[in-house]
Amino acid sequence: MDQEVAGIIAGIAGLVGAGVGGLATAYGARVGAQKTIEATHLQVERQSTAEHTHWIREHRRQVYGDVMASHAKFLATTVNRVIELREGRPQPSEDHQRFREHWLDLVETTARVDLWGPGDVQAQAQALRGAAGDVNVALAGWSDALREDRTGDVSNRAQDFEAASEAFAEAWAAFVSAAVQALQF
């Protein structure tokens, strides 16, 4: 009988051992599955963040490029206008309209920077808009002084333009620097 009891006890011990082993296996599988889920969630989250960052960078690159193209048009019409004014010719109304359209385009494109940021680039875009407005006003004043034959005022208006032009160049350099910095994140 001792062997039968020992066999029963061994069988029960084996059954309990198998049950504990099964529970340990199930717990290990559950923990492993949970860790896999967490790792997958973290990977998806990181990939989503990277894709969102790339998406923002691409939109910023597009908007900043649009500002650069608009700036080039505005600058080209400004140079043409200044050449005529320095030759003593007031701006014809059709040329003034083209200049105004390029100025408004620059205002519009720099305003789109407000949507994409970041804050320091937005601030520089606002400064660039203001400086472009000052250039516009200075050129109009210079042209009006020539048109109205206010000889003594022409020199003052030309100096106003030079100051506005210098401020515009500084605003442009600051915008470009901030935009380059923003695209490097």
TAUR-V751696 format. One record per pair of residues at least 12 apart in sequence whose C-alpha atoms are under 6 Angstrom apart, sorted by the first residue. I is the first residue (numbers start at 1). J is the second residue. Records with the same first field share a line. If there is no record, write none. Layout:
# TAUR-V751696
I = J + J
This chain:
# TAUR-V751696
60 = 116
67 = 109 + 110
70 = 106
74 = 102 + 103
77 = 99
90 = 143 + 146 + 147
91 = 143
107 = 129
110 = 125
121 = 178 + 179
124 = 175
128 = 171
131 = 168
134 = 164
135 = 164
138 = 160 + 161
142 = 154 + 157 + 158
